[in-house]
Structures are given as C-alpha cells and as structure tokens.
C-alpha cells in the first residue's frame, strides 16, 4: 500500500511538472530587428505561426494604431505572398523631414499566392517603419489571421496591467528610449567619450606600476648596501685577527 501511494504521488508530481512546463500556444507577435528607438526608424518582423493541424494560413492583416500614425511603412517582398498597403487621411497632419504629411498607413495585408503557412510552420513578414513616436513606450497593433477553412483568428485583445495574458493578445512593439544626446544610435563622438576614461585608467595604472618598481629597486639597493657594509666589517676583523 505504501509503495502504491508513493507511485501515485510520483505520477501526480510528474503530471504537475508537465502541465507547468507546457508552453502556451504561440500567437502573432512583432519584434524589431535590432532596436526600435523612439523618434527613429526600424525594421520589424510580424511572426505568424500556424496553430492548426488541418488548415493553412492564407491571409494576414495587420491594422496600425491611429493614435500614433506612421507615415513611412515599406514591406519587404516575401516569397509566396502578395502585399497590399492601405493608407488613410489623417485628422491632424504630421511633419516629417520638414514637410507636411496628411496621410499614413493604417493597414497592411499579406495574401498567399501558394499554399500559405502550412501546419507546423511559421512565417515572418518584415516591414520598415518610421518615424516612431516619442510620446509612448509601445505600439499596439491588431492582427487578423485567416485560414484555408475560412476560420479567422482575431489577435486584437490588449494586455491589461496586472492581469493575465488574454487568449488572443494583440501584437505589441516595445520602443526603446532615444539617447540623451538626441541621436537614435551611437556615434563616433559617443564612442570616444566612452573610451576616454579607460585611457585615464590605463595611465593611472602605468604610473602606479612605475612607483612600485622604484620602491622595490630602492629597497633592493638598501639591502645590497647593508650587505656590503657588513662584509667590509667582517673583512676588517679578519685582518686584525691575522695580525
């Protein structure tokens, strides 16, 4: 009986570990290639996995946030897919590179020309986007994923602070802070400023090494001098004794 209870307890523990370690279902996400800094431009990838084992993904539609419009959105060609970029008029024009922009991209749609994303696979859809806003820490997109059996999965639910992840979360692009100098990346000037303390440290180390060497040589000199005096005294005593 005791052995049976131990076996049951072990099986239950193993089952709990499997449940806890089982990953959540993949969903549509967006990630930058490198860093997406506020006020700059970035290449971002919308990653779309196929979560069905009996249908292929044949269309992906991404809606852009209207509260933070992006004037420049350029798709990269993807084999087996055609892309359509939809623009809309802005209620408040944007100023980009010194000129007024009265429209922005509100939607990008990829449609499969072949088999699409088959079961067990995923596809990345790259976009070059900008100018990224400076007054927010993230951009929230909404995505629709259409399967070959006409099923549509709506990845549109926002993540609320302090709550669990929703069942169909919307893709979120985190924005990095721009550098304090106003640049959206490192410069040779910044690199020089960063490396100058290292030079000072190297100089200090060199000076310290010189001082230490001088002290050691001084001590050695004193010891040698003392040994010489002692030898001279002993030699004098021997001469006196011989005499």
N, C-alpha and C positions, 0 to 999 in steps of 0.2 A: 504493500500500500504506500509505504513511504517513497519507494522508488517511483511509483506511478505518479505521485504528486509532484515529485521533482521533475519528472519528464514533462508533465502538463505545464508546470510553471516555466520550464525552459522553453517550451514551444510558444507559450504566450509572450514571453520576453522577446523571442526571435521575431514573432509577428509584429510586436510593437516597434522593434527596430526597423523592420521593413517598411512599416507604414510611415514612420517618421523620416526615413531616408528616401522615400519615393519622391522624385521631383514633381513639381507642379507642371501641368500641361503648358507647353510653350505657347506664346502668343505673339502678335505682331509688335515689334519694338523698333525704335530708332536710336542709332548710335552714331556719333561723329567719327570720321577717320582722323584721328589725332585729337584736336581740341576745338570746341565751338565757343569762341570767346565773344563776349558782349561787344557789339559795335563792329564786329568783323565779318568775315565770310568763312564758310566751312563746307566740306563735303560730308554729307550724312547718308547713312545706309538704312533703308527700311527693310528689316529682316522679316520674311513671311514664311512660317513653317506650314506644312500640310498636316493637319491633325486628324484627317480622315483616312480610313484604310480601304474605302470603296469609291473614292471620288478624287479628282484633281482640282487644284485651284486654277481657275481660268481668268479671274479678274481681281485686281487690287485697286481700290480707290482711296486716296488719302486727301482729307479736307484740311486746309490750313487755317490757323487761328486768325479771325478777323480783327481781334483786339490788338494784335501785333503783326500787321501785314508785312510780307516780304516782297520787295519789288523785283528781286532777281532770283529766279528759280530755273536751273538748267538741268535737264535729265541726261544721264549717260546712257547710250544705247545698250540694251540688254537683248541678247540673242533669244529669239523665240517670242518676243513681246513687242507690241507697238505701244507708244505712249502718247497721251493727249494732255496738254497743259491748258487749264482753263483760267482766264483772268477776269476780274470784275472791277468795276469802277469803285474808287474809294470815296467815302463821305468826306474825308479830310486828306488832301494830297500830301505826299511825302516829299522831302527834299533829299535827293541822292546825288552826290558828287556835284553839288551846286545847281542842279536842275530839278524842276517840279515833276513828280511822278503822280499821275492821277488814277493809276490802276495797279493792281497787284494780283499775284497768283492766289487763287482760292481753292484750287483742286488739281490733283494730278492723278490720271487714271492709266493703269497698265492693263492691256488686254492680250491674252495669249494668242499667238498665231499658230501654235502647235499643240502639244499635249499639256502645256502648263506645268504647274508644280505637282508632280505625281506623289502618291503616298510614300512616306518615308524620306522625303526630301524637303529642302527649304530653298528659298531664292532671296538674294539681296537686290534691292532696287536703289541705286545711288542717285543722289541729287546734289548739285552745287547750289547753296542757298546764301542769301545775304540781302541787305545788310542786317545782321542780327540785332534785335533790340537791346537797349542798355538799361531799361527800366523794369526788367523781370529776370528771374533766375531760371526760368524754364519756358519751353513752348509745348503746349499740349495739342496734339493732332487727333483726328478721328479717322479711323480706317474701316473700310468695308471689304470683306474677303468673300468672293463668290466662288462656289464650287461647281463642278460639271453637272451635278444633280440638281442645280438651281438653288441650293442652300446658300443663305447669306449670313455670315457671322459678322456682327457689328461690334468692332473694338472701339467703343466710344465712352466707356464709363470712366470718369475721373477718379483719381486716387484721393481720398479724403484723409486729412492728417489724423493720426491716432487710430485709424480703422484698418481692418484687414484689406488686402488687395481684392478688388472686385472680380467677379467672374470673367468679365470681358474688358480688361483695362485698356484705356486709350494710350497710344504711344506717347512718351514724354521725352523731350530733348533737354537735358540739363545744360545750362550755359555757364561757362567759366568766366571769372572776373577778368576784365582787361587789366593790363599792367598799370601801375601807378603813374608812369610817365606818359600815359595816354596812348602808347603803342599797343598793338594787338599781337605782340610776339617779341622775342628777344632781338636785340640789335648788337652790333659790334661794340657800341659805346657801353651798353649794359654789361657785356661780357668783360670789357676792360675794367669797369668799375668793380665787378665781382671778383676779378682775379687779383686786383691790386693789393688787398690785404694779405694774400698768400705770399706776395713778393716781400712785404714788410716782415712777415713771419719768418721767411727764409733768411732775411738779413739779420734779424734778431738771433736766429739760431746760429748763424755764422759767427756773429760777434761773441755769443756765449761760448762757442767752441774755441775761439781764439783765446779768450780769457782763461778758460780751463787749461788749455795747453801751456800758457805762460806760467800759471801757478804750478803745474806739475814740473815743468822744467826748473822753476825756482827751487822747489823742494829738493829735486834731484841734485841741483848744484850745491845746496847747503849740505846734503848728506855726503857728497863727494868731498867737499871742502873739509868737513869734520873728520872724515876718514883719513884725509891727507895729514891733518894736524896730529891725529893720534899716531899715525905711522911715524911721523917725524919725532914725536916724543919718545916712542919706543926705541927708535934707532939711536937717539941720543943716550938713553940709559944703557944700551948695549955697549956703546963706545966707552962710556965711563967705567963700566964693569970690567971690560977687557983691559983698560989701562990700569 
